[in-house]
Amino acid sequence: MPRLSDHPPRLTAAALTAALIAALLVLLPGSAAQAAPVLLSQGRPVTASSQENAGTPASAAVDGDNATRWSSQFSDPQWIQVDLGAPARLSQVVLRWETAYAKAYRIDLSTDGAGWSTAYSTTTATGGVATHDITGTARYVRVYGTQRATQWGYSLFEFQVFGTSGADPTLPGGGDLGPNVIVFDPSTPNIQGRLDEVFRQQESAQFGSGRYQFLFKPGTYNGLNAQIGFYTSVSGLGLSPDDTTINGDVTVDAGWFGGNATQNFWRSAENLALNPVNGTDRWAVSQAAPFRRMHVKGGLNLAPDGFGWASGGYIADSKIDGQVGNYSQQQWYTRDSSIGSWGNGVWNQVFSGVQGAPAQSFPNPPYTTLDTTPVSREKPFLYLDGTEYKVFVPAKRENARGTSWGNGAPQGTSLPLSRFYVVKPGTTAATMNQALAQGLHLLFTPGVYHVDRTLQVNRADTVVLGLGLATLVPDNGVTAMKVADVDGVRLAGFLIDAGPVDSPSLLEVGPAGTTTDHGANPTTVQDVFIRVGGAGPGRTDVGMVINNHDTIVDHTWIWRADHGDGVGWETNRADYGFRVNGDDVLATGLFVEHFNKYDVQWNGERGRTVFYQNEKAYDAPDQAAIQNGSTKGYAAYKVADSVTVHEGWGLGSYCYYNVDPTIRQDHGFQAPVKPGVKFHDLLVVSLGGKGQYEHVINTTGAPTSGTSTTPSTVVSFP
């Protein structure tokens, strides 16, 4: 098994950060957060004196992609300028020159785009990455070249302007958690009534705007049945799950949908101990419904009452003393947990690092079992230290097995709430970026947040944590969030909902072309869900892009909607779901569904996936709509031909072409045939004969046929 450290040397994160930003936030014990520079220019309007051709526009210099560039005509002088949108206090300009660089140039500042002052000038530049510390307040920043170093024009991969916004840079940290965070202690009256009130509102509100977080302070609660509907999260506030005990149940069932649990999405339970009333708790969910850091002192039933359909879920860092009854669950992933036993399995049941897991036996029973999880780090969580709210940030574990909390205090660090900007409904993207630039983390309270500009996470070790499935909606075709080429960012617990104007992507982790090694302190993306359509028209080119090396994506559902509002082959067009360009990226619990072309494109080296669940797009109008050259259909999971090392365990793809059931799909999986590219326990399924697969992976594996919904499997590839 390849290790994350087994790769060619790359730049350290510290070295790259030092080259880009000379002075970042420093937090010393007892000191207050100070304003830190933020990247202000990325994605902003930009103009230039000329461009070499249509492939080198001015916008390419501020798109965050080191593989694209602006280049000018072959004459002097030439200029490029960016509009920051509002006056800002500037601290630094970074120019990433291509081979055709400027020998002589100046950096000019303006508040109105008409009158200019010079902040820096040189006649002896040598190209490469040029970092210039500057001072001044400006809305417009211009690079004005007066002498080329080559016979070609001026060519910039990136033109980056850093500073702080002109608004007050000292936003407060901490504060109350807003009206949709409901906190209980054991003496709170009528807890059951409040739980029931929210459930009545949220039980069938699949695409509603309500968002709720229940928080239980440490202690013991008797006789409760917390029924959990859409966009509702329930959590304990102890440092250990056993600090908060409910003598009762935390329940998800499917009465609202006639006993069918295949649409029980977007809810969660975390950090509680349960003594179920009848000995077994019921958690009948499908995608985007994590069960984390739970201790069930009894059994756990994953099927709805009456054992109706259910379609996929996720357990992590949990202990279930009794049996987990899988029953009708078609696929499930359990990570770093302890269970008494596991009963039944339909198609695809995957375990990594689970004490008590069934033995490897795929395809009959369909159990894929890894003794440990290669690399993991649990999701950050809110807890109470006495009367003070803090966020615990768990430490990275390698080759983990069992829970992080079962043997003494969990390992990690605590951050006081005063280090977080508490985001409440109505907060603008500009304010969120100001808080991030100031050095604060973000804690999203439950709500729906429209962002008219990209949220820029540029500081190492930043935590962005959502409560109650807080939802970001990008306006005007922007990318909702981008993470810089830095160590240790934690993104967790929120939903990104595509807007009606096509976005190039909804979440990007790292800039294109990065060479930085983040193996010692990787970024984690956990319970971050992507949705295109369903709640209304939505469009994007690709849902989530991972460029930073060593990133861990731990439980995501990236979904192009097959039902709801704004749904249609072209209405909620989204060609690609999940694209990995970084090396040594690990996905644990990857759910990606219904994209118009490739659901997963894996271009980076040494990638690994433990559990994958996919359905191809239901609504393809005919064979021609999905034809990929001479290939019938786009693979659900494609590894690029250039990749030499890749590995996956427990991957499934299903088709249900209900518009044209005659559609044929050549394969569910596509990968180069090389010694280092390995897959274990693959399957494809035709649901009721609505479309068929010719093979499982490449030209390997028997075709599906008929209407019996019987998997075709491959135990090992190649």
C-alpha positions, 0 to 999 in steps of 0.5 A: 500500500503506498504511503502518503510520504512516498512521492518525489520531493515538493516545496514545503508549505512553509516555504511557499507561504513565505514566498507569497505572503511575508507577514501572516497572522501571529497569535501568541498566548494572551494576544488578540487577533490582528489583521492579516493580508488577504488575497483581494485580486482573485476573480476580480474584474481585470483589463489590459492594454492588449492580449496576444490571442484569445487563449491568453486573456487578462482574466487568466492572470487573476483566476488562481490557476498557475497553468493559465496566463495573460500575455500582451502584444509584442511591443512596449509599453503594455499594462494590466490592471485589476479592480478590487471593487472597493478601496483597500489597504494594500500590503503586497503584490506578487507577480508570477512571470512566465518566460516572457517577463518584464525587465522594467516595470512599475506598480501603480495605485489608484482610487478612481482608475484615472489618477495614478501613483507609483508604489514600486518600480524597477529596471533590473527585474529577473522574472520568476516569482516577484514579491513586492511589499507595498503600502497605500490605499487603492481600488485599482492596481496596475502593472505597467511594463516599459521594457520587455526581457524577450522579443515576446510580449509581457506574460503573467501566470498570476497577478496577486494583490494582498491587503485588507479591506477598507472597512473596519478590520477588527470584527469580533470573535465569539458571541451567541449562536443565533436563533436556530441553534437550540441548546438544552440542559437536563433541567430544560423544560419540555425538551420533547415538545421542542424536538417535535415542533422542529420535526413537524416542520422539517420532516418532509421539507426536502428542499426547504430553507429551514436549518436547525442545530440541537445541542445537548449540554453534558448530562443525562436526559430521560425518555426522549425520542429526537426524531431528525428531519431534513437540515437538522443536526443533533449533537452533544456538547461533551468532549466525549460522547459518553459525557452526554447520555440520552436514555431514549432514541435519536430516530430517522424513519421514513413515514413521510415517504411511505416507508421509503428511506432513499430520500432521507438526506441532509441531517446528522447525529454526533457526539452522544451516548444513547440507551435506546428504549427498546434496545435498538436505535433506528437510523434509516438514512441515505446520502449526506446523513453522517452518524459520527462519534456516537455511542449506542449502548444497544443495537442500530437499525439502518432500515426504515420501519417495515424494512423498506428501501434505503440507499447508502450511509456513513458511520465514523468514530462510533461505538455500537455495542450491539448489532448493526442491522443493515437489512435493506441498505444497498451500500454503506461505509463504516470507518474507525469504529467499534461494533458488536456485529454486523447483519446482512448486506445488499450490494456494497458494504465497506469497513476500514479500521472497524473493530468487530467488522465482518471478514473480507468476503466480497461479493458474497456476502458483499463485505469489503474489509480493511483492517485499518484506515490509511490516514484519518482525522476526525471532524472538528466539533463544538463542545463546552469546557465548563461554561465556555464554548470551544471547537475541538480539532482532532489530530491526524491518525495513521493506520487507525482502528477503532474510535479516537475517544475510547481510550482516554481523552482524544488527541488534538487541540482546542480553539476558543469560540473567541477565535471564530467569527460566528456567521449568522443569516444576513452576513455578507461574503465581504464580511466573511472574507474580512473575518478570514483576513483578520485571522478568525475561523468561521462558524456558520450557524444554521441558515442559507447564505448567498455569496456574491464573491468567492470565500477565500480561505488563505490561512493555514489551519483555518477551520470552517465549520457549519452547524445545522447543514448551513448552506452556501449559494454562490450568486453571479456564477462565482465559485463559493469557496477556494482554499489556498496552497496552505497546510491544515485547513478543515472544512466541515459540516456545510452544503454548497447549493449551485446558483442559477448562473453557471459557476466554474466550480463550487469548491476548490481546494488549492490552486491549479499547478501547486507543487507543495507537500502537505503530507504532515498536515493535510487539509480535510473536507468532511461532511461537505455536500454539493448540490446542483438543482433540486432546490431550484435551478443550479448549474456548474461545470464541476462540483468539487476540485481538489488541487492541493496534494495530500488532501483527505476528503472524508464523506461527501455527497456530490449530487446533480439532482434527479428530482425537485425543482430546476431539474432537467438534462440541460436545466441543471447541467453539470458535466463533472462531479469530483475532480482530483488534480493533486497527488496523494489524495485520499477519499473515504466515503465518496458519494457522487451521482448523476453528472452529465459526463464523468462523475469522478475524474482522477488525474493526480498520482497515488490517489486512493478511494475507500468506498465509492457509491454512484448512480449515472444520470437518470435523465439522459434523453438518448444514447447520443446524449451520453456518447463519449466518442466511440465509447458508450457513456462516460465512466462513473469513475475515470482514472487518467491515462497518465496515472501510474499509481492508484488504488480503490476498494469497494466501489459501485456504480448503478444505472437507471436510465428511466427516460431511455431504458435502451441506453447502454453504458460500456463500463462503470469504471475506466483506468489505465492498465498498469501494475500500480493501478489496482481496484478491489471489489467493484460492481455495477448494477442495472436498476430494474433493467433501465439501461445496462452496462457492458462491462464493470471496468474497461472491458473486464466484467460480465454485462448486466442484463434483464430486470433482476437488479443483479450486480456484476462484480470484479473482485480484483483488477487488473 
